[in-house]
Amino acid sequence: MERFDRLRGAVPARPHDARAIAALAANPGCGRRAVMDAAGIDKDATATHLGFPAPFGRSPFAITRGNAFEALVKDSGCAELLRLLRELLGLPIPLAAYTDLGDIGGNPSAHLRHAHTLKLIDRAARDDDEAGTLYDHPLLRLEIAGHTSYLEPDVVAFRLAGRFHIVEIKSFAIVDGQAEPDKVAAAARQAAVYVLALRNMLAELGHDPARVSHEVVLVCPENFANRPAGTLLDVRRELAVLRRQLSRMAKVGAIADTLPEDLTFDLAPDADGVPTRPVSELREAVGAVGARYAPECLSTCDLCFFCRDEAAAEGSTELLGRQVRDALGGVATVSEALGLADGTLTPGEGQEEIARLLRLADGIYGVYAEAG
Amino acid sequence: MSTLAALARLRAVRTGTAQRLATVRHCHLSERPMVFIPLRLAGEAAAPLAAMAGTDPGHPHLLVVPQPRDRDLRFAFAAELAQIVLPYVEGFLKETETVERRGAEPYERCADAPQLLVPNRAALAFTLLLGRSTRFRRAEGPHAVHPSVPVLGRWLTFFAQRARHPGSALLPAVTEALSLHWATGQSALEDANLASLVGWIDPPPGTTGAEAAREAEDPLVWPPAGPATDPGFDAEVLAPAIRAYEEAPGDRATARVAEAVRTQLDPTWRLMWRAVDLLRGLPEGRGASARWELDRGSFTAFAEQVAEGGPPQPKHDGAVPAASRLARMERAQASYDAQRAYDDPLLMAAYRLTGEAFTGTVVASDPANAEGEGRGRKLRPLVTVRTGDPVRLAAGAKLGTPERRGQQAEVVEVDGELVTLKIVKGMGRGKVATPGAVPESGDQVCYAALSDEYQPPASLPASEETPWTHGGPPPEYVPSPEDDQEEWS
């Protein structure tokens, strides 16, 4: 633990959201991301200080729309949400109590809030009455690569007759039963993180984890109106992927142990929060933990531009995407692949086949493309 | 991705400029295309914010919705867009040609067709949504819209659905068209950024493609090509302008929003025409013209439907139309792939690398070889080719060749570097082969196991006879008041 505190410096750890975890599972081989996330480092601030600000921003229009839609769904004790749940689950839900787990007064620590969630969920799991209960803002916990992360999901857990459903509210539209596949996939990955965390919580409390349904309720605006519509989304596949990747993920502690004792990503902010750490020093520190860049990082990780620049400097073929890398049979650098293609490099063991293909391709390319 | 395309990307990394992936242009490019760049309000499914459209690079039309959440303003936008798009589309209906068919009545086909160019795939998806949100509207009743709005909706839907058809060029996404012909030194994901892609292909003087592409990622220099706008622009420029309109609607406030979005659209407008020039620089492949003919046919048929007052395209395909659409698209994909390879040695190369095609020199030729007796006697010339390509073809595999498109050959034997094949189709009825019909010793030839033959359409029941296993006959479309009322907010 002290280890990670030292890596982070004198600022509080950033909480994880499920989006970060879902993204982490998308690139489990990236040690840099694993270490920085485990230490709760503000990657956005780090990237900005390095001179590679993250390309993400959310439009105020999107934020307003998202909030308005969520407010609409949760209005009057989640009246709309209840209507959807009745339709979707085909249950006669006369009434449902609404409990905001985030509301326990003051500004309690994540630990305290988690304990509160734990207590109420335990009671809910024992209760077996027919009335449903909606739990808003539960604070869940997930073990990621040997390190515990608190999850602050913007999500509702719905309990009825001893079963729990995760409800995810998203503001992208479902038009004629179809939505943008990328967005649905992202929502499913995120929901899977919550399902897993809630299942772990039940198991920890001695209840049957299977009482958390693998079917999550996705609530989105329907067609071009603001009217919410619900869909059941089966996240079993995402759950399996997530579990496998979490277990496979290199133990962060093991990576951290190989790092120099005095390594830190501290930005050394002054009284106004402005970083004072020399950039070259920070660059060296970040470079000390190996990354695994892929173009997909460009849509998920704050450090993407920094890592891309690094990969470009190394001439890595990762830069061109998985498809190219696959077509190159995993040859690691651009110069190596080009060397194999023009014959200036002798293929190593296991490279004979790809070298032969590259030689042939190079010959053909020279004939037609350069003439044309 | 083929090894060849991967190699081209590596070469692009090394040289800092995009590398050619094709020797000819594989998509038809109209002499008078219409560029259409839509922008959407962030967070909304299909709320148009603005659009730039037109056929003259020097005179774009700018359309703007000063308050994108206002339903009436949206339909005013749709009506205004209809005034630009519909005359352009309908202009192509005037001139037709008569197409003769063997064994069927001749029919009329438009001599040319409209071509809408959008920047990227996301713009295609948005065009489809724009069509969906307007085609069911009606010009009468309590929610009446301008009569041109539902017509525009049908056309946009037609274009966007046709864009899914492999090889169609009625509504190409320019990033996709460019990526077909050039490989950049970045990932396919990054190629979706039009400015960055054009930067690689045609960097400004004194800059490498790689540098130009990096610069293109700065939204302050090169605003996104839409439909999504830059969040920073939304927060700092657009939001205050829209707020000003809300507080005091009027021409001045509208002009302010218009000027704001113009700054975002102008650079993309110029990029689109630069992309058109880049594509025009390539000679058009034979197959591209043939596929454009199909596009013209499809355009003509749809125009007839609109003229006859047919119903708008349904929200969901019925079982029979869906199955037939899928079958059509599969056939189109196969023939699109084959045509491009036969048109372009660089694309054929990908099949040579996988062993499905080969080039080489003819070492032996027996043009007089025949099979059968008497009246059943058929010319089946034998040709042996020496090749250095890694051939992976079995005896009996059907082959075509770019040099003699009407012929079909069959592999007889592959023995090391020697491939013997038999020409089985396209030899005519003569007793001897016409001179030049059979390759001779010393000729360079190319053969590929790719077929661009006509395949009859799948035989499917009529829509009214949809079997119960597939839900039975679909209900007939009746315009419902619900369609009119459907909010567009």
Interface residues (C-beta under 8 A of the other chain):
Chain A: P55 G57 R58 S59 P60 F61 A62 I63 T64 R65 G66 S171 F172 A173 V175 D176 G177 E180 P221 N223 F224 A225 N226 R227 P295 E296 L298 S299 G315 T317 L319 L320 G321 Q323 V324 D326 A327 L328 V334 S335 A337 L338 A341 I354 R356 L357 L358 L360 A361 D362 I364 Y365 V367 Y368 A369 G372
Chain B: M1 S2 T3 L4 A5 A6 L7 A8 R9 L10 R11 V13 R14 Q19 R20 L21 T23 L41 A42 G43 E44 A45 A46 A125 L129 R132 S133 G185 Q186 S187 A188 L189 E190 E217 T229 D230 P231 G232 D234 A235 L238 A239 K315 H316 P345 L346 A349 R352 L353 D389 P390 E486 E487 W488 S489
